[in-house]
Amino acid sequence: MPDLPAVDLLALDPDFDADPYPAYAKLRAQGPVHHIRGGGGERFWLVVGHEACRAALTDPRLSRDWRRNGHLATGLAAPPATDGPGTAHMLLSDPPDHTRLRRLATREFTSRRVAALAPRIQEVTDGLLDVMLAAEDRRADLVDALAYPLRMTVICELLGIPDLDREAFRGWSDEIAAPASAAAARAAQAEAVPYLNALIAAKREAPGDDLLSALIHTVDEGGDRMSEDELLSMAFLLLLAGHESTVNFICKGIRALFAHPAQFALLRSDLDGLIDGAVEEMLRYDAPVETAPPRVATEPVEIGGSVVPVGGVVLIALADADRDPARFAWPTRFDIRRTEAGERGHIAFGHGVHFCLGAPLARMEGRIVFRTLLQRCPELALDGAQGERISGLLVRGERKIPVRW
């Protein structure tokens, strides 16, 4: 087929950075696959629509293994660097490597371990709110006061990061997950790698009750275990996959409630009965991760009548899939009772073999945070204009949410 001209998303909709959904809807009306141009001139193939996105997420010809297949990529200035330490994890692998790593991880990252975290997450949430609510002016930034420190604490406790090291770890985490520059990200990784290697060595000698200690010592029935680099990579995966996405989930969820006061009032009237449905609707309505991590086509892939060529870098728009009217009635309506009507099946956590391993933890964090916040702050309201935003095709969100109570 002839090469399709690349669409400039900002030219399609000048407000794309602030609200991408109208542009996605325009593209979806034309078909499920579009050749697009990024802000730096990169070329991608964007998949939209619920059915097409689900199919793309499970297509083995769309590879996440950039170590093996990144050389095929076209449209990028250079393939992502994947030959350094910390890149031998599930998110950068395909079956059978992915199958093996996920099997080892799920032996320890179990529903029982996640459930056991609930009292501690509740305790941390209460402690952060104690400090926030002590402000004499009854104002705070919800990101700095609650969303970010909660997630940072959970990650550090999962990995068994000592209290004294957490401030340094927070700085590395910020630069790796949301870098100010490529140089800053490399510098943070250069400091984080030896720290994590030393931590793994220490836990090998004296294991704790944290997830990282468990992964170091877990062995499957055949005697397989994670290598040193795979353990380091798992630590990075927990850091990267859970950092911005969970903070984004909390921020976008509270924004949706502020923007829909009738739904906000409904949730306040029955927190216990409606919190589960509210969490699922927050995830569907404004996905924490806008597009799934990029894939590269290892052979021509036909999707909805369009062909992604070998080397095409594919972005799967999870956010648009969950606003598709072919899958959800009135998809642009925020409705916390949607699941009661039988409308389920959002793909905010992905689909297929790369379905987010941390989804149960993220859901539990959401339930605890929103329930506790609304119980303790019944008059919570947005305080002033929208703060600084994070814009990008992978993660889009806000760095500040000013609130009053």
C-alpha positions, -999 to 999 in steps of 0.1 A, spaced: 0 0 0 13 36 -5 29 53 25 3 73 43 11 109 51 19 115 87 -7 134 107 4 162 130 -19 158 160 -15 195 170 -25 205 135 -55 182 138 -65 198 171 -45 227 186 -58 217 221 -44 181 218 -19 186 246 -46 197 270 -73 173 259 -64 146 233 -99 129 232 -115 150 205 -85 144 182 -86 107 189 -124 106 182 -118 123 148 -91 97 139 -113 68 151 -141 80 128 -117 76 99 -103 42 108 -84 23 134 -48 30 123 -30 63 115 5 74 106 13 103 130 42 126 135 55 134 170 67 168 183 103 159 175 96 147 140 93 110 149 69 88 130 45 64 147 15 42 138 -13 51 162 -40 25 169 -74 38 181 -108 22 190 -115 -5 215 -116 -36 193 -84 -26 173 -65 -17 204 -73 -51 221 -63 -69 190 -30 -50 187 -22 -56 224 -22 -94 217 -6 -95 183 28 -113 186 41 -95 155 41 -62 175 71 -68 196 80 -52 230 115 -68 228 135 -37 218 168 -55 226 162 -80 198 140 -60 174 148 -23 181 171 -23 151 141 -27 128 124 5 140 119 32 115 107 68 120 129 74 151 161 94 154 176 63 171 161 32 187 157 34 225 189 24 244 182 -11 258 216 -26 262 224 -11 296 217 -25 330 182 -26 342 165 -33 309 160 -71 312 125 -69 325 90 -81 315 80 -49 298 108 -52 274 104 -88 265 81 -111 244 72 -147 251 89 -171 260 112 -147 279 83 -127 291 64 -158 302 94 -170 323 99 -136 340 62 -131 347 60 -166 362 88 -159 386 74 -125 395 39 -137 401 51 -164 425 58 -135 449 37 -106 438 6 -124 448 -29 -113 457 -21 -122 493 10 -99 494 -11 -71 479 -39 -76 504 -14 -75 532 -3 -40 521 -38 -26 528 -33 -17 565 0 0 558 -14 20 528 -43 31 550 -18 41 577 3 61 553 -27 78 538 -40 87 572 -6 101 582 -3 122 551 -38 136 555 -30 144 592 -2 166 580 -22 181 551 -52 189 572 -31 207 598 -25 236 574 -40 267 589 -51 281 556 -69 248 547 -52 247 514 -27 222 498 -14 207 466 -28 173 465 1 159 444 28 170 469 7 164 500 -8 130 491 -5 114 457 33 115 453 45 107 488 20 78 491 32 62 459 68 68 468 64 52 502 46 22 487 74 16 462 101 20 488 84 -4 511 78 -29 484 115 -28 475 127 -26 511 144 7 506 157 19 541 142 51 554 175 69 554 179 63 516 144 73 505 152 110 498 180 101 474 158 74 459 130 99 454 154 122 434 165 93 412 129 82 407 118 117 396 145 119 370 142 84 356 103 83 355 98 119 343 133 133 333 140 169 329 165 160 302 181 129 287 214 138 305 196 141 339 180 107 333 213 91 325 229 107 356 201 95 379 204 59 365 241 60 369 236 66 406 206 43 411 222 12 395 250 7 419 227 15 448 202 -11 437 229 -36 430 243 -31 466 208 -34 480 202 -67 462 235 -80 475 226 -70 510 192 -87 508 207 -118 494 227 -121 526 200 -108 550 166 -110 534 137 -90 547 99 -94 543 98 -71 512 91 -81 476 126 -76 464 140 -100 490 113 -126 480 122 -123 443 159 -127 451 153 -160 468 123 -174 448 130 -205 427 104 -222 405 98 -260 403 125 -264 376 151 -245 397 149 -213 376 155 -180 393 161 -144 382 196 -133 373 213 -103 389 204 -81 360 168 -94 359 165 -85 396 179 -50 390 155 -47 360 125 -58 381 134 -31 406 135 -5 378 102 -18 364 84 -14 398 98 21 399 89 32 364 56 13 358 41 24 391 55 59 396 38 83 372 8 60 365 -4 58 400 1 95 408 -17 102 375 -46 78 385 -52 97 417 -49 132 400 -71 124 371 -96 107 393 -100 137 416 -101 160 385 -130 140 371 -149 143 404 -144 180 405 -156 183 369 -187 163 376 -203 177 409 -234 156 407 -213 124 405 -190 138 433 -221 143 455 -234 108 446 -201 92 457 -200 112 489 -235 100 497 -225 63 496 -188 58 498 -188 22 508 -214 12 481 -200 32 452 -162 34 457 -154 3 436 -175 15 407 -160 50 410 -125 37 408 -132 17 377 -149 47 360 -120 69 369 -97 44 351 -119 42 321 -128 79 318 -93 92 318 -66 65 316 -36 70 338 -14 58 309 -25 73 276 -8 49 252 7 15 259 45 14 257 56 14 220 59 -18 200 78 -24 168 63 -45 139 85 -75 131 65 -81 99 37 -64 81 6 -62 103 -28 -55 88 -52 -37 112 -86 -26 100 -76 -24 64 -43 -5 70 -9 -22 70 18 -13 95 51 -20 77 80 -39 91 98 -15 116 67 6 122 67 19 158 31 13 171 14 33 198 -19 18 211 -42 44 225 -56 29 257 -73 62 265 -92 63 232 -102 26 234 -121 33 267 -139 63 251 -151 42 221 -189 44 216 -188 10 199 -179 -4 234 -193 20 259 -227 38 259 -223 76 262 -185 71 266 -178 108 273 -201 107 303 -185 102 337 -208 77 354 -196 60 386 -226 36 384 -215 24 349 -203 -10 362 -237 -16 379 -253 -15 344 -229 -42 333 -205 -19 313 -171 -34 321 -140 -42 301 -119 -11 301 -83 -16 291 -66 11 313 -43 -16 326 -37 -31 291 -47 -65 278 -30 -98 270 4 -110 282 15 -75 292 -16 -68 314 -3 -47 343 9 -69 371 3 -41 396 -33 -36 387 -47 -51 419 -23 -28 439 -33 3 420 -70 -5 424 -65 -10 462 -46 22 465 -73 41 446 -101 27 469 -82 36 501 -71 70 490 -104 83 476 -125 68 503 -103 82 531 -98 116 514 -136 121 509 -144 109 544 -120 133 560 -125 162 536 -162 164 529 -159 200 516 -129 193 493 -128 216 463 -105 227 436 -86 259 446 -77 281 417 -66 274 382 -51 243 367 -14 238 376 16 228 356 9 198 333 28 168 320 22 164 282 31 134 261 17 105 242 26 80 269 17 98 301 -3 130 304 -12 145 337 -7 173 362 22 182 385 0 202 409 -37 200 420 -44 229 444 -73 221 467 -91 236 497 -114 221 523 
